[in-house]
Amino acid sequence: MELINDSTKANASGCNNLHESRFKILLFIFRLGGLPIKLKSVSGFNTVYTTTIIVCFYLTLVSLFMDTFVHRGQLVYAMKKLRVCLAFALAVWMHLSFR
């Protein structure tokens, strides 16, 4: 019985390292998007980077909605912009749920 418990403890201690090796690319993509997942401490540079990314992202979304509203008389142009706006809105929804 002790042998089973010792092996379970060994697997549990290496579990964090195993997850980081399996999901290294996905964690990198999240961190690149400004979500500090699985970091021991968040640096000041990361905070500035995250703030810049969020501000640019939301300003782009607002400008897309404004451009769609201004060109609402041109149906083809407005629909092209609206399609991009809906994709941005989906990305905003995901970003807010990860926060």
Backbone as CSV, one residue per row, in Angstrom:
resi,resn,N_x,N_y,N_z,CA_x,CA_y,CA_z,C_x,C_y,C_z
1,MET,0.806,-1.180,0.000,0.000,0.000,0.000,0.861,1.261,0.000
2,GLU,1.984,1.205,0.696,2.874,2.366,0.720,3.490,2.618,-0.651
3,LEU,3.754,1.546,-1.384,4.344,1.707,-2.704,3.406,2.482,-3.630
4,ILE,2.117,2.194,-3.550,1.153,2.897,-4.376,1.092,4.368,-3.983
5,ASN,1.084,4.657,-2.692,1.032,6.048,-2.243,2.287,6.812,-2.640
6,ASP,3.462,6.158,-2.578,4.689,6.837,-2.977,4.695,7.159,-4.461
7,SER,4.209,6.230,-5.280,4.188,6.500,-6.716,3.164,7.586,-7.051
8,THR,2.063,7.618,-6.316,1.067,8.663,-6.527,1.633,10.020,-6.163
9,LYS,2.386,10.090,-5.088,3.013,11.348,-4.693,4.037,11.789,-5.729
10,ALA,4.770,10.849,-6.297,5.767,11.190,-7.310,5.087,11.743,-8.558
11,ASN,3.964,11.131,-8.956,3.246,11.630,-10.125,2.610,12.992,-9.858
12,ALA,2.119,13.170,-8.637,1.488,14.445,-8.307,2.510,15.576,-8.266
13,SER,3.725,15.291,-7.823,4.727,16.351,-7.760,5.218,16.732,-9.158
14,GLY,5.266,15.782,-10.073,5.699,16.083,-11.435,4.561,16.502,-12.347
15,CYS,3.361,16.551,-11.796,2.181,16.865,-12.595,2.234,18.285,-13.159
16,ASN,2.670,19.231,-12.355,2.725,20.624,-12.800,3.706,20.771,-13.954
17,ASN,4.863,20.146,-13.839,5.862,20.209,-14.899,5.350,19.529,-16.163
18,LEU,4.612,18.447,-15.998,4.056,17.729,-17.142,3.030,18.584,-17.876
19,HIS,2.187,19.285,-17.132,1.188,20.157,-17.759,1.855,21.308,-18.490
20,GLU,2.894,21.865,-17.898,3.591,22.963,-18.558,4.270,22.493,-19.833
21,SER,4.797,21.280,-19.851,5.439,20.795,-21.067,4.405,20.457,-22.145
22,ARG,3.236,19.957,-21.735,2.204,19.615,-22.716,1.550,20.846,-23.323
23,PHE,1.307,21.846,-22.501,0.564,23.014,-22.948,1.457,24.241,-23.082
24,LYS,2.730,24.029,-23.403,3.682,25.130,-23.487,3.281,26.143,-24.557
25,ILE,2.882,25.691,-25.708,2.520,26.595,-26.806,1.235,27.348,-26.473
26,LEU,0.258,26.646,-25.915,-1.009,27.284,-25.566,-0.808,28.332,-24.459
27,LEU,0.002,28.010,-23.461,0.308,28.983,-22.411,1.044,30.184,-22.982
28,PHE,1.935,29.950,-23.932,2.659,31.055,-24.571,1.700,31.969,-25.326
29,ILE,0.722,31.380,-26.022,-0.250,32.174,-26.769,-1.112,32.998,-25.813
30,PHE,-1.538,32.397,-24.701,-2.305,33.152,-23.712,-1.486,34.298,-23.141
31,ARG,-0.233,34.035,-22.830,0.627,35.093,-22.287,0.882,36.173,-23.318
32,LEU,0.989,35.790,-24.570,1.183,36.764,-25.637,-0.044,37.656,-25.796
33,GLY,-1.204,37.100,-25.517,-2.437,37.868,-25.565,-2.688,38.703,-24.327
34,GLY,-1.795,38.632,-23.361,-1.917,39.470,-22.174,-2.552,38.787,-20.984
35,LEU,-2.724,37.474,-21.029,-3.296,36.748,-19.895,-2.173,36.010,-19.163
36,PRO,-1.786,36.481,-17.998,-0.664,35.854,-17.290,-1.074,34.563,-16.587
37,ILE,-1.224,33.494,-17.350,-1.649,32.209,-16.806,-0.416,31.432,-16.359
38,LYS,-0.504,30.867,-15.172,0.539,30.000,-14.596,1.873,30.738,-14.445
39,LEU,1.842,32.002,-14.085,3.066,32.737,-13.792,3.178,32.901,-12.291
40,LYS,4.394,32.791,-11.788,4.595,32.940,-10.347,4.435,34.391,-9.919
41,SER,4.950,35.317,-10.696,4.760,36.738,-10.409,4.681,37.487,-11.737
42,VAL,3.877,38.521,-11.740,3.674,39.306,-12.958,4.594,40.523,-12.889
43,SER,5.396,40.710,-13.930,6.339,41.819,-13.951,5.649,43.120,-14.353
44,GLY,6.334,44.209,-14.144,5.809,45.510,-14.536,5.685,45.630,-16.042
45,PHE,6.648,45.053,-16.761,6.596,45.062,-18.222,5.353,44.324,-18.723
46,ASN,5.038,43.206,-18.091,3.860,42.439,-18.491,2.586,43.237,-18.239
47,THR,2.538,43.992,-17.167,1.372,44.821,-16.873,1.208,45.919,-17.922
48,VAL,2.302,46.574,-18.296,2.254,47.614,-19.328,1.854,47.003,-20.669
49,TYR,2.420,45.845,-20.998,2.106,45.158,-22.250,0.625,44.779,-22.296
50,THR,0.111,44.235,-21.207,-1.286,43.827,-21.145,-2.212,45.028,-21.297
51,THR,-1.875,46.117,-20.631,-2.692,47.320,-20.733,-2.696,47.864,-22.163
52,THR,-1.538,47.879,-22.802,-1.443,48.357,-24.176,-2.255,47.479,-25.123
53,ILE,-2.154,46.180,-24.964,-2.906,45.247,-25.807,-4.410,45.456,-25.638
54,ILE,-4.855,45.605,-24.397,-6.289,45.767,-24.143,-6.798,47.083,-24.725
55,VAL,-6.053,48.167,-24.530,-6.480,49.468,-25.056,-6.553,49.435,-26.586
56,CYS,-5.538,48.893,-27.232,-5.545,48.805,-28.707,-6.688,47.928,-29.211
57,PHE,-6.927,46.841,-28.527,-7.975,45.906,-28.921,-9.341,46.573,-28.859
58,TYR,-9.645,47.217,-27.745,-10.959,47.836,-27.599,-11.114,49.074,-28.480
59,LEU,-10.052,49.822,-28.706,-10.141,50.962,-29.630,-10.383,50.501,-31.062
60,THR,-9.778,49.392,-31.440,-10.026,48.835,-32.769,-11.477,48.407,-32.908
61,LEU,-12.018,47.791,-31.878,-13.416,47.362,-31.911,-14.353,48.563,-32.034
62,VAL,-14.102,49.605,-31.255,-14.941,50.803,-31.323,-14.844,51.455,-32.702
63,SER,-13.632,51.538,-33.255,-13.483,52.165,-34.576,-14.164,51.338,-35.667
64,LEU,-14.157,50.013,-35.536,-14.869,49.179,-36.512,-16.376,49.418,-36.443
65,PHE,-16.924,49.510,-35.236,-18.353,49.790,-35.104,-18.697,51.170,-35.662
66,MET,-17.856,52.156,-35.394,-18.115,53.504,-35.913,-18.052,53.521,-37.435
67,ASP,-17.070,52.822,-38.014,-16.945,52.777,-39.474,-18.149,52.076,-40.095
68,THR,-18.630,51.023,-39.452,-19.823,50.339,-39.948,-21.035,51.259,-39.883
69,PHE,-21.146,52.018,-38.805,-22.280,52.942,-38.662,-22.226,54.067,-39.701
70,VAL,-21.036,54.606,-39.935,-20.896,55.706,-40.896,-21.232,55.244,-42.312
71,HIS,-20.827,54.040,-42.672,-21.052,53.526,-44.037,-22.250,52.578,-44.098
72,ARG,-23.241,52.812,-43.259,-24.403,51.915,-43.248,-25.229,52.012,-44.534
73,GLY,-25.061,53.081,-45.306,-25.769,53.226,-46.576,-25.205,52.321,-47.659
74,GLN,-23.927,51.983,-47.559,-23.290,51.074,-48.523,-23.342,49.668,-47.938
75,LEU,-24.312,48.900,-48.361,-24.599,47.618,-47.738,-23.422,46.645,-47.818
76,VAL,-22.771,46.547,-48.963,-21.667,45.584,-49.126,-20.508,45.936,-48.196
77,TYR,-20.135,47.217,-48.161,-19.033,47.663,-47.293,-19.382,47.484,-45.820
78,ALA,-20.623,47.837,-45.469,-21.050,47.711,-44.075,-21.064,46.251,-43.633
79,MET,-21.485,45.346,-44.491,-21.528,43.926,-44.130,-20.129,43.354,-43.967
80,LYS,-19.163,43.811,-44.775,-17.775,43.371,-44.604,-17.259,43.793,-43.238
81,LYS,-17.516,45.049,-42.871,-17.053,45.548,-41.578,-17.811,44.907,-40.426
82,LEU,-19.102,44.657,-40.614,-19.896,44.045,-39.559,-19.419,42.627,-39.270
83,ARG,-18.990,41.911,-40.296,-18.469,40.555,-40.094,-17.217,40.589,-39.226
84,VAL,-16.358,41.557,-39.454,-15.153,41.712,-38.636,-15.533,42.134,-37.219
85,CYS,-16.535,42.998,-37.099,-16.988,43.444,-35.775,-17.518,42.279,-34.949
86,LEU,-18.256,41.394,-35.579,-18.787,40.242,-34.849,-17.669,39.313,-34.390
87,ALA,-16.638,39.155,-35.206,-15.489,38.339,-34.790,-14.770,38.992,-33.613
88,PHE,-14.627,40.311,-33.646,-14.016,41.021,-32.522,-14.873,40.900,-31.268
89,ALA,-16.196,40.960,-31.421,-17.088,40.836,-30.270,-16.955,39.449,-29.635
90,LEU,-16.788,38.427,-30.446,-16.568,37.086,-29.916,-15.239,37.017,-29.172
91,ALA,-14.219,37.655,-29.707,-12.920,37.682,-29.029,-12.996,38.454,-27.716
92,VAL,-13.785,39.527,-27.676,-13.976,40.281,-26.429,-14.651,39.405,-25.391
93,TRP,-15.642,38.648,-25.807,-16.352,37.762,-24.893,-15.394,36.723,-24.302
94,MET,-14.549,36.146,-25.135,-13.573,35.172,-24.632,-12.561,35.841,-23.702
95,HIS,-12.109,37.039,-24.062,-11.135,37.740,-23.247,-11.700,38.057,-21.866
96,LEU,-12.951,38.497,-21.831,-13.562,38.817,-20.542,-13.816,37.567,-19.715
97,SER,-14.118,36.417,-20.354,-14.294,35.210,-19.562,-12.986,34.655,-19.038
98,PHE,-11.859,34.894,-19.715,-10.577,34.437,-19.193,-10.083,35.308,-18.058
99,ARG,-10.516,36.534,-18.011,-10.106,37.447,-16.940,-10.753,37.004,-15.688
